């Protein structure tokens, strides 16, 4: 059974950093991980991703501020978020993708507010 679990959310002030972690269990083959964000009252949007080959992509609004760290041995994909802005507030979801199959975490709240 595949399980995806996010951790590391919380409340921070603008300009501060936060690191989210996504732990994936139950997958033995190569898979990609996508981080999504859903702001209050908004649709869920893609933020960052890392493919099975390690290629990383970021939405323009977070380029230069967010980084992805992948630990193959621990099956974790961390999203390091620096210089956070109030507009980064939302529920962050981790999605593990293997071929046509997708597995979602429950989401974790990130609030950026002074």
Secondary structure as UniProt FT lines:
FT   STRAND          3..7
FT   STRAND          10..12
FT   TURN            14..15
FT   STRAND          18..25
FT   STRAND          32..38
FT   TURN            40..41
FT   STRAND          44..50
FT   TURN            52..53
FT   STRAND          56..58
FT   HELIX           60..62
FT   TURN            63..65
FT   STRAND          66..71
FT   TURN            72..75
FT   STRAND          76..81
FT   HELIX           86..88
FT   STRAND          90..98
FT   TURN            99..100
FT   STRAND          101..104
FT   STRAND          108..112
//
